[in-house]
């Protein structure tokens, strides 16, 4: 049983290292997604019910790529992400969404 747990831990560690995006977590008491989170996977744990995207809609991330962020809600409750103009998406626990910006509007990409 002990060797099975060790093998599972190694497997999960390798799976995390194979992700192509850096993983960041929302700091406590934060209600806004940071521009610097562009190009990353933002994991939410015990996040507020509503989060805002950057007010000045970014066009590119720090690497010069089009600004985008993956947001994964780890729970325990749903989180609504809002942005200007008229962007609104609810993320249920266990769900991941891909948010893209073209410098003028935010959109969901599937």
N, C-alpha and C positions, 0 to 999 in steps of 0.2 A: 504494500500500500504506500509506503514511504517513497519507494522508487517511482511509483506512478505519479505522485504529487510533484516530485522533482522534475520528471519529464514534462508534465503539464506546465510547470513554471518556466522551464526553458523554452518550450514551444510558444507560450504567450509572450515571453521576452523577445523572441525572434520575430514574432508577428508585429510587435510594436516597432522594432528596428527596421522593418521593411516598409513602413509607411513613407510615402514620398513627401509628406507635409509635416513640418514641425507641429507639435501639439502644445497648446497653451491653455491655461485655465483662467477664467474670469476672476479677477481679484475680489476679495470680500468687499461688500458695500459698494460695488460698482454697478452702474446702470447704463453704461455706454460701452459699445464695442469700440476699441481703439483702432485708429488708422494703421498702427503698426502691426495689427493682427492680420493684415492682408497677406494672402498666400499661405495661411496657416489653418490648422484645425483647432477651433475654439471649443473646448469642452466645458459644459455648464453643469455644475453640481450645486444644488440648493440656490439657484439663481433667482433674482426677483421675477415677479410675474411679467414685467415688461422691460425690454432692453431697447436702447436706441442705437441705430447705426450712426457713424460719424455725420455731423451736421453739414460739413462741407464735403460733398460727395467726391471721393477720391477717384482719380483716373488710373493711376498706376501704384503698385506697391514699391517697397524699398529696392526691389531687384529690377524695376522698370517694366514688370509684367502688368497686364491689366489687373486692377484691384478686384480681388475675390476672397471670400472667406467661407470655410465650411463650419457650420455650427452644429454641434452634437449635444443634445440634451440628455444628460445622465440621470435626471430626475431630482426630486421626486414628483414634481408637478409640471404642467405645461408652462411654456414661456412664449410670449409674443414679442417678436422683433419688429420694430417700426423704423421707418426712415422716410425722408422727404424725397421727392413728392409722392405721396399716396402709396407707400410701400408698407405692407403689413403681412406677416406670416406667423402662424402659431406652430410651435414645435413641441410635439408631445414627447414624453419620456421614451428614450430609446431611438428617437428619430434624428436623422441628420439632414440638414438642408445646405445647399450650395448657393450662396448669394454672390452676385456679380454686379460690378459697377462699370458704366461706360463713361463716367465723369459727369453725367447729367441726371441719370436715374439709376435706381437699384432694381434688379430683377432676379428671379429665381431661375436657376439652370438645373435641369434634370439630367 
